Amino acid sequence: MGRKNIPNSTFYDQLEAFASSRTPCAIIYIDQNDQQQHTMGLITSFFEEENLSYLKLDNGAEIRIDRIVNTNGLSASDFGGIC
């Protein structure tokens, strides 16, 4: 997947590392209704849809990467802002 749609590739790199090492992830993100949500799971894949980048978890959740606030205690803002 190209990274042109991911403003913060360093945070994306960390997500890829979690996926490749099969590290369970606790993810806090903002949903389509602008509500903060929490979920846990293994990152199984990354994909793009309508020019937006997503990750998919083993629990079936699909999360827009630019809407992730925190993953495993790593804040997206520590990498220059919300992903």
C-alpha positions as CSV (number, residue, x, y, z in Angstrom):
1,M,0.0,0.0,0.0
2,G,1.3,3.4,-0.8
3,R,1.9,5.9,2.0
4,K,0.8,9.0,0.2
5,N,-2.5,9.1,2.2
6,I,-0.9,8.6,5.6
7,P,0.3,11.9,7.0
8,N,2.5,10.3,9.7
9,S,4.4,7.3,8.3
10,T,6.4,6.9,11.5
11,F,3.2,6.0,13.4
12,Y,2.2,3.9,10.5
13,D,5.6,2.1,10.7
14,Q,4.8,1.3,14.4
15,L,1.4,-0.1,13.4
16,E,3.1,-2.3,10.8
17,A,5.6,-3.5,13.4
18,F,2.7,-4.5,15.7
19,A,1.1,-6.4,12.8
20,S,4.3,-8.2,11.7
21,S,5.1,-9.3,15.3
22,R,1.5,-10.2,16.0
23,T,1.4,-8.0,19.0
24,P,-2.0,-7.7,20.6
25,C,-3.2,-4.0,20.2
26,A,-5.3,-1.9,22.5
27,I,-6.5,0.9,20.2
28,I,-8.4,4.1,21.0
29,Y,-9.9,5.8,17.9
30,I,-12.5,8.3,16.9
31,D,-15.4,6.6,15.1
32,Q,-17.6,7.9,12.2
33,N,-19.8,9.7,14.7
34,D,-16.9,11.5,16.3
35,Q,-17.1,9.3,19.4
36,Q,-14.1,7.9,21.1
37,Q,-14.0,4.1,21.0
38,H,-11.7,1.4,22.4
39,T,-11.0,-2.0,20.9
40,M,-8.4,-4.8,21.2
41,G,-7.1,-7.3,18.7
42,L,-4.3,-8.3,16.3
43,I,-3.8,-6.2,13.2
44,T,-4.3,-8.6,10.3
45,S,-4.1,-6.2,7.3
46,F,-3.9,-2.7,5.9
47,F,-6.0,-1.5,3.0
48,E,-7.2,1.6,1.2
49,E,-10.8,2.5,0.4
50,E,-11.9,5.8,-1.3
51,N,-8.4,7.2,-0.8
52,L,-8.4,6.5,3.0
53,S,-6.1,4.1,4.8
54,Y,-7.5,1.5,7.2
55,L,-6.3,-1.4,9.3
56,K,-8.3,-4.5,10.0
57,L,-8.2,-6.4,13.3
58,D,-8.8,-10.1,13.9
59,N,-12.1,-9.2,15.6
60,G,-13.4,-7.8,12.3
61,A,-13.0,-4.1,13.2
62,E,-11.9,-1.8,10.4
63,I,-10.4,1.4,11.7
64,R,-9.3,4.5,9.7
65,I,-5.7,5.0,10.5
66,D,-6.0,8.8,10.5
67,R,-8.6,8.4,13.3
68,I,-6.4,6.5,15.7
69,V,-5.6,8.4,18.9
70,N,-3.5,5.8,20.7
71,T,-2.3,2.3,20.2
72,N,-0.7,0.3,23.0
73,G,0.0,3.4,24.9
74,L,1.7,5.2,22.0
75,S,-0.1,8.4,21.3
76,A,-0.4,9.4,17.6
77,S,0.3,12.9,18.8
78,D,3.8,11.8,20.0
79,F,4.5,11.2,16.3
80,G,3.4,14.7,15.2
81,G,-0.3,14.6,15.5
82,I,-3.2,12.4,14.9
83,C,-1.8,10.0,12.3
